[in-house]
């Protein structure tokens, strides 16, 4: 039976972006399947009493430098976004719609790269449409579906499920019932997969 890694994420999280860039390698090395769980990080913060690192100036300054270090270590492009923090409600609802349409991979590629390598303000509807259209996606169709009550309810359910499982930030991974938080815990995720595979 193929092992699974559940990946709870929000496009507005730079750490989620860095983790996302590493998932193909993780899959190639372990054979594990990635189960994407779009959630609304703002909702998680509200439910858990957590907040963005930028709310603490010293921590925010450190995190900015550390993210750049992580990107260099991973060998992936990264730049801070001038519009951060971005309201990702529409984007995350769009992720649910894209997942239902089985186009989450190109959708996530377009959105993550627009925010974290191209410095695009993806809180603006016209920018979202332009980015998705450039990726060959039905941008307006996807954005219209973000108003669908079923899409809204699924994102809300994903977020509530995340909180109920102990999630307090992004990215968060689950291997079975074991939780791992942060892009810098992927080595632990991989170890858990290998230990599960061998015993």
C-alpha positions in Angstrom: 0.0 0.0 0.0 1.4 3.4 -1.0 2.3 5.6 1.9 0.8 9.0 2.1 2.0 12.4 3.3 -0.7 14.9 4.0 0.3 18.5 3.2 -1.7 21.3 4.9 -0.7 24.6 3.3 -1.7 28.1 2.4 -0.2 30.0 -0.5 0.4 33.1 1.6 2.9 31.1 3.7 6.5 31.4 2.3 7.4 28.3 4.3 4.6 26.4 2.5 6.1 27.5 -0.8 9.6 26.2 0.2 8.1 22.9 1.4 6.1 22.6 -1.8 9.3 22.9 -3.9 10.7 19.8 -2.2 7.7 17.5 -2.5 8.6 16.1 -5.9 12.0 15.0 -4.6 10.4 13.5 -1.5 8.0 11.5 -3.7 10.8 10.3 -6.0 12.9 9.1 -3.1 10.2 7.4 -1.0 7.4 6.6 -3.4 4.9 8.3 -1.1 1.8 10.0 -2.4 1.2 13.6 -1.4 -2.3 14.4 -0.3 -2.8 18.2 -0.6 -5.0 19.8 2.1 -5.7 23.5 1.2 -6.5 25.4 4.4 -7.0 29.0 5.4 -4.0 29.9 7.6 -5.8 33.0 9.0 -8.5 30.7 10.2 -6.0 28.4 11.8 -4.3 31.4 13.5 -7.7 32.7 14.8 -8.7 29.3 16.1 -5.4 28.5 17.9 -4.4 32.0 19.1 -1.3 31.9 16.9 -0.1 34.8 14.7 2.2 35.5 11.9 5.9 35.9 12.8 5.8 39.4 11.4 3.6 40.4 14.3 6.8 40.3 16.4 9.3 42.6 14.7 12.5 40.8 15.8 11.1 37.4 14.8 9.8 38.7 11.5 13.2 40.2 10.6 14.9 36.9 11.5 12.4 34.8 9.6 12.9 36.9 6.4 16.6 36.2 6.5 16.1 32.6 7.4 13.7 31.9 4.6 16.4 33.3 2.2 18.9 30.9 3.7 16.6 28.0 3.4 15.9 28.8 -0.3 19.6 28.9 -1.0 20.2 25.6 0.8 17.3 24.0 -1.2 18.5 25.6 -4.5 15.2 27.2 -5.3 14.3 30.7 -6.3 12.7 32.9 -3.6 12.0 36.6 -3.0 10.0 38.3 -0.3 6.7 39.7 -1.5 6.1 43.4 -1.1 2.3 42.8 -0.5 2.9 40.3 2.3 0.7 39.4 4.2 -1.7 38.6 1.4 -5.4 37.8 2.0 -5.5 34.3 0.5 -9.2 33.5 1.0 -10.0 33.6 -2.7 -6.8 31.8 -3.6 -7.4 28.9 -1.2 -11.0 28.6 -2.3 -9.6 28.5 -5.8 -7.3 25.7 -4.7 -10.3 23.6 -3.6 -12.0 24.2 -7.0 -8.8 23.3 -8.8 -8.4 20.2 -6.7 -11.9 19.1 -7.6 -11.1 19.7 -11.3 -7.8 17.7 -10.9 -5.7 20.8 -11.9 -4.3 21.6 -8.5 -0.7 21.1 -9.7 -0.6 23.8 -12.4 -2.8 26.0 -10.2 -0.4 25.7 -7.3 2.6 26.2 -9.5 1.2 29.5 -10.9 0.1 30.8 -7.5 3.1 29.9 -5.4 5.6 31.2 -8.1 3.6 34.4 -8.6 3.8 35.2 -4.9 7.2 33.9 -3.9 9.4 34.3 -7.0 7.7 37.0 -9.0 6.6 39.4 -6.3 3.0 39.6 -7.6 0.2 40.9 -5.4 -2.1 37.9 -5.5 -4.5 39.7 -3.2 -5.8 41.6 -6.3 -8.4 39.8 -8.4 -7.1 41.2 -11.7 -3.6 39.9 -10.9 -5.0 36.5 -10.0 -6.8 36.3 -13.4 -3.7 37.5 -15.3 -1.5 34.9 -13.6 -3.9 32.0 -14.0 -4.6 32.9 -17.6 -0.8 33.0 -18.3 -0.6 29.5 -16.9 -3.3 28.4 -19.4 -6.0 27.9 -16.8 -9.6 29.0 -16.9 -9.0 31.9 -14.5 -12.5 33.4 -14.6 -14.2 30.1 -14.3 -12.1 29.2 -11.2 -12.6 32.5 -9.6 -16.4 32.3 -10.2 -16.4 29.0 -8.4 -14.9 30.5 -5.3 -18.4 31.8 -4.6 -19.9 28.3 -4.7 -21.1 27.4 -1.2 -19.8 23.9 -1.6 -16.3 25.2 -2.3 -16.5 27.6 0.7 -17.7 24.8 2.9 -14.9 22.4 1.9 -12.2 25.0 2.6 -13.8 25.7 6.0 -14.0 21.9 6.7 -10.3 21.5 5.8 -9.4 24.3 8.1 -11.5 23.0 11.0 -10.1 19.5 10.5 -6.6 20.9 10.6 -7.2 22.6 13.9 -8.8 19.5 15.3 -5.7 17.6 14.5 -3.4 20.0 16.2 -2.3 22.2 13.3 -1.3 25.7 14.3 0.7 26.9 11.3 1.8 26.1 7.8 3.1 24.0 6.3 2.1 21.0 8.4 2.6 17.4 7.4 1.0 14.2 8.6 2.5 10.7 8.1 -0.2 8.5 9.6 -1.1 10.2 12.9 2.4 11.8 13.3 2.5 15.6 12.8 5.4 17.6 11.5 5.4 21.4 11.3 7.7 23.5 9.1 9.6 23.3 5.8 12.7 22.4 7.8 11.1 19.2 9.1 10.9 17.4 5.7 13.9 15.2 6.7 11.8 14.0 9.7 8.9 13.4 7.4 11.1 11.3 5.1 12.5 9.4 8.1 9.0 8.6 9.2 8.1 7.3 5.8 11.2 5.1 5.7 10.7 3.7 9.2 7.1 2.9 8.3 8.2 1.2 5.1 10.7 -1.0 6.9 8.7 -1.9 10.0 
